[in-house]
Amino acid sequence: MDFMTYFLLGILVVLILSGLFIVKQQSVAVVERFGKFVATRPAGLHIKIPIIDRIAGRTSLRVLQLDVIVETKTKDDVFVKLKVSVQYRVVPEKVYEAFYKLDFPQDQITSYVFDVVRAVVPKMRLDDVFERKDDIANAVKGELNDAMINYGYDIIKALVTDIDPDSEVKTAMNKINAAEREKVAAQYQGDAARILMVEKAKAEAESKRLQGQGIADQRREIARGLEESVDMLNRVGINSQEASALIVVTQHYDTLQSIGEETNSNLILLPNSPQAGSDMLNNMVASFTASNQIGEAMKKQNKKNGENPDNEV
């Protein structure tokens, strides 16, 4: 073979290879013939007429996401930034519309997102924007679906992924929230303090009741003991007046003995007047005299009864 033959064979091989093309998975190739749309080719190996046909472009069928940040004003005059994430894809049956009708579909989607957000959010208060963000997302999705389906695009989902008010507004909201929590905490503390006071008052009332009952029981027993002492002394021939004097003297000595047992105790007797002091002294002397007389009377009584006078009563 001469040079021309090899040359022609080479050109033929190049033409055959140029007529073969591969389309990747989840994508579609758009084929044109002399600048006119001919067909779309799905994933796989395909043949086109060399020089006459050409691949005008390839369109992805994957789900894409576009993040749009919109700044707008709420009904209560608060400026807020919303981040809206739009998930979309090309409808396989409408690759022609998606390829030829829109040069920049992202710009078209962004314009619709701005239009919807700035129409819906100004009708809401800031708190409602946080609570009803799904309503905003649904409004964006509905508007985009109606508009973009004619261009071969299907809106899968629209999400409001971020709501960012002005920094001063966020600081004020945090202060309001903190104040509200402090108010609730103060109410709980007040309730706890009131319950504590009520329970403490109940405990003190119960303590006073038991203390009074104890004092009453003590006095009752003292009175019963005095009554028994007077009855016993009456049985040995001592009348009630003499018995009372003896009991007073006995209690006096018991008191002095109790005071003497404590090394650091002090006793001060201050009469109200000289006459009162004299009366107190005379009463004590009379009590001692009555005690001696009672003792002598008890000895005589014991002698009459035949008892030993040295026995103690």
C-alpha positions in Angstrom: 0.0 0.0 0.0 1.1 3.5 -0.8 1.0 6.6 1.4 -2.4 7.7 0.0 -4.1 4.4 1.0 -2.8 4.8 4.6 -4.0 8.3 4.6 -7.5 7.4 3.5 -7.7 4.6 6.0 -6.6 6.9 8.8 -9.3 9.5 7.8 -11.9 6.7 7.8 -10.9 5.5 11.3 -11.0 9.1 12.6 -14.5 9.6 11.1 -15.8 6.4 12.6 -14.3 7.2 16.1 -15.7 10.7 15.9 -19.1 9.3 15.3 -19.0 7.4 18.6 -19.8 9.0 21.9 -20.6 7.9 25.5 -23.2 9.4 27.8 -22.6 9.0 31.5 -25.2 7.6 34.0 -27.9 10.1 35.2 -27.2 12.5 32.3 -28.7 13.1 28.8 -26.9 14.3 25.7 -28.6 16.8 23.3 -27.7 16.1 19.7 -28.1 18.8 16.9 -27.8 18.5 13.1 -26.7 21.6 11.3 -27.7 23.6 14.4 -31.1 22.1 14.8 -32.2 19.8 17.6 -32.4 16.2 16.5 -32.7 14.0 19.6 -31.6 13.3 23.1 -29.5 10.4 24.0 -29.6 8.6 27.4 -26.7 7.0 29.2 -24.6 4.5 27.1 -22.7 4.3 23.8 -24.2 6.0 20.8 -23.4 6.9 17.2 -23.8 10.2 15.4 -23.1 11.3 11.9 -19.6 12.7 11.9 -19.3 16.4 10.9 -23.1 16.6 10.4 -24.3 15.8 13.9 -22.8 17.3 17.0 -23.4 17.1 20.8 -24.9 20.5 21.7 -24.7 19.8 25.5 -25.3 17.4 28.3 -27.9 17.8 31.0 -27.6 16.2 34.4 -30.7 14.3 35.8 -29.4 14.3 39.3 -31.1 16.2 42.1 -29.4 19.6 42.5 -29.6 22.1 45.4 -29.6 25.8 45.2 -29.1 27.9 48.4 -30.7 31.4 48.3 -30.3 33.9 51.1 -33.1 36.5 51.2 -33.1 39.6 53.4 -36.6 41.0 54.2 -38.6 42.7 56.8 -41.3 41.2 59.1 -44.6 42.6 60.1 -43.1 44.0 63.3 -40.4 45.9 61.4 -37.5 43.5 62.1 -35.0 42.8 59.3 -34.2 39.1 59.0 -32.2 36.9 56.7 -33.6 33.6 55.5 -31.6 30.8 53.9 -33.9 28.9 51.5 -32.5 25.6 50.1 -34.3 24.5 46.9 -33.8 21.0 45.7 -34.7 20.5 42.0 -34.0 18.2 39.0 -34.6 18.1 35.2 -37.6 16.0 34.2 -36.3 13.3 31.8 -39.2 13.8 29.5 -38.6 17.5 29.3 -34.9 17.7 28.6 -35.6 19.8 25.5 -37.4 22.5 27.5 -34.8 22.5 30.2 -31.9 22.8 27.7 -33.3 25.4 25.3 -35.8 27.5 27.2 -33.5 28.7 30.1 -29.9 29.7 29.9 -29.4 30.1 33.7 -32.1 28.1 35.6 -30.5 29.0 38.9 -31.1 32.7 38.3 -34.7 32.0 37.5 -35.2 29.9 40.7 -33.5 32.6 42.8 -35.8 35.3 41.4 -38.9 33.3 42.3 -37.6 32.5 45.8 -37.0 36.3 46.4 -40.5 37.1 45.1 -42.3 34.5 47.3 -40.3 35.2 50.5 -40.7 38.9 50.3 -44.4 38.5 49.7 -45.0 36.1 52.6 -42.6 37.1 55.4 -43.7 40.8 55.7 -47.2 39.5 56.7 -45.7 37.6 59.7 -44.3 38.7 63.0 -40.7 37.6 63.9 -41.9 34.9 66.2 -44.3 33.6 63.6 -41.5 33.3 61.1 -39.7 30.9 63.4 -42.9 28.9 64.1 -44.3 28.9 60.6 -41.1 28.4 58.5 -42.7 25.3 57.0 -45.5 27.5 55.6 -42.8 29.7 54.0 -41.1 26.6 52.5 -44.4 25.2 51.1 -45.2 28.6 49.6 -41.8 28.7 47.8 -42.2 25.1 46.6 -45.7 25.7 45.3 -44.8 28.9 43.4 -41.7 27.3 41.9 -43.4 24.2 40.8 -46.0 26.1 38.9 -43.4 28.3 37.2 -40.5 25.9 36.6 -42.5 22.9 35.4 -42.9 24.7 32.1 -39.2 24.9 31.7 -38.6 21.2 32.4 -37.7 21.5 36.0 -39.3 19.6 38.9 -39.0 21.2 42.4 -38.4 18.3 44.8 -38.3 20.2 48.1 -37.9 23.7 49.5 -36.5 24.1 53.0 -36.0 27.2 55.2 -32.7 26.1 56.8 -31.7 29.3 58.6 -33.4 32.4 60.1 -31.0 35.1 61.2 -32.4 38.3 62.6 -30.3 41.4 63.2 -27.7 40.9 66.0 -29.4 43.6 68.2 -32.7 41.9 67.8 -31.2 38.5 68.9 -29.7 40.2 71.9 -33.0 41.7 72.9 -34.8 38.3 72.4 -32.2 36.6 74.6 -32.8 39.2 77.3 -36.5 38.8 77.1 -36.2 35.1 77.4 -33.8 35.4 80.3 -36.1 37.8 82.1 -39.1 35.5 81.5 -37.1 32.6 83.0 -36.0 34.7 86.0 -39.7 35.6 86.5 -40.7 32.0 86.6 -37.8 31.1 88.9 -38.8 33.9 91.2 -42.4 32.6 91.3 -41.2 29.1 92.2 -38.9 30.5 94.9 -41.8 32.5 96.3 -44.0 29.5 96.4 -41.3 27.5 98.1 -40.7 30.2 100.7 -44.4 30.5 101.4 -44.7 26.7 101.8 -41.7 26.7 104.1 -43.2 29.5 106.2 -46.5 27.7 106.4 -44.9 24.4 107.4 -42.7 26.2 109.9 -45.7 28.0 111.5 -47.5 24.6 111.7 -44.5 23.1 113.4 -44.2 25.9 115.9 -47.9 25.7 116.6 -47.7 22.0 117.2 -44.6 22.6 119.4 -46.4 25.2 121.5 -49.4 22.9 121.8 -47.2 20.1 123.1 -45.2 22.4 125.3 -48.4 23.8 126.9 -49.7 20.3 127.3 -46.5 19.3 129.0 -46.7 22.3 131.4 -50.3 21.5 132.2 -49.4 17.9 132.9 -46.5 19.1 135.0 -48.6 21.4 137.1 -51.3 18.8 137.4 -48.7 16.3 138.8 -47.3 19.0 141.1 -50.8 19.8 142.4 -51.5 16.1 142.9 -48.2 15.6 144.8 -48.9 18.6 147.0 -52.4 17.2 147.7 -51.0 13.8 148.6 -48.4 15.5 150.9 -51.0 17.5 152.7 -53.2 14.4 153.1 -50.3 12.5 154.5 -49.4 15.3 157.0 -53.0 15.6 158.0 -53.0 11.9 158.9 -50.2 12.4 161.4 -52.0 15.3 163.1 -50.7 18.3 161.2 -53.4 20.7 159.9 -53.5 22.2 156.4 -51.9 25.5 157.4 -49.0 23.9 159.1 -48.6 21.4 156.2 -48.5 24.3 153.7 -45.8 26.0 155.7 -43.7 22.9 155.9 -44.0 22.4 152.1 -42.9 26.0 151.4 -39.9 25.6 153.7 -39.0 22.3 152.0 -39.2 23.8 148.6 -37.0 26.7 149.8 -34.3 24.4 150.9 -34.5 22.4 147.7 -34.1 25.6 145.7 -31.0 26.6 147.8 -29.6 23.1 147.3 -30.1 23.2 143.5 -28.5 26.6 143.3 -25.5 25.4 145.4 -24.8 22.5 143.1 -23.9 25.0 140.2 -20.5 26.7 140.7 -21.2 29.5 138.3 -24.8 30.4 139.5 -25.7 33.7 141.2 -28.8 34.4 143.2 -29.9 38.0 143.9 -33.0 38.7 146.1 -34.1 42.3 145.7 -37.2 43.2 147.7 -39.4 46.0 146.3 -39.2 48.0 149.5 -37.7 47.8 153.0 -41.1 46.9 154.4 -41.3 44.1 151.8 -37.8 42.9 152.7 -38.8 42.9 156.4 -42.0 41.0 155.6 -40.0 38.4 153.6 -37.6 37.9 156.5 -40.4 37.7 159.0 -42.2 35.1 156.8 -39.0 33.0 156.5 -38.5 33.2 160.3 -42.1 32.2 160.8 -41.6 29.4 158.3 -38.6 28.1 160.2 -40.5 28.3 163.5 -43.4 26.5 162.1 -41.1 23.8 160.8 -39.6 23.3 164.2 -43.0 23.1 165.8 -44.1 20.6 163.2 -41.0 18.5 163.9 -41.7 18.6 167.7 -45.4 17.7 167.1 -44.4 14.8 164.9 -42.0 13.5 167.6 -44.8 13.6 170.2 -47.1 11.9 168.0 -44.6 9.2 167.3 -44.1 8.7 171.1 -47.8 8.2 171.5 -47.8 5.7 168.8 -44.9 3.8 170.4 -42.4 4.5 167.6 -38.8 5.4 167.9 -38.4 9.2 168.1 -35.2 9.1 166.1 -36.9 7.7 163.0 -37.2 10.0 160.2 -40.5 10.9 158.7 
